[in-house]
């Protein structure tokens, strides 16, 4: 954990080396109050040793965030997924 503030968010990074092949990773989760609702934003940034590792991690994130994690949060708190955005920079 690199940063944490209650009801605002947290930032973390993975130890290197790790099982996912991340290099220079940063995960950032923020909470924002908006019209009596809360918007949770989860950003993950990382480098990896090659394109195969990047593609594998993108597929895992899409599956886990959109189906597993998002659906569990929706069951508990209600709401919906507003946006899913992935960008691979060269």
Beta strands, then each sheet from edge to edge (+ up, - down):
strand 1: 3-5
strand 2: 9-12
strand 3: 22-34
strand 4: 37-48
sheet 1: 1+ 2- 3+ 4-
end
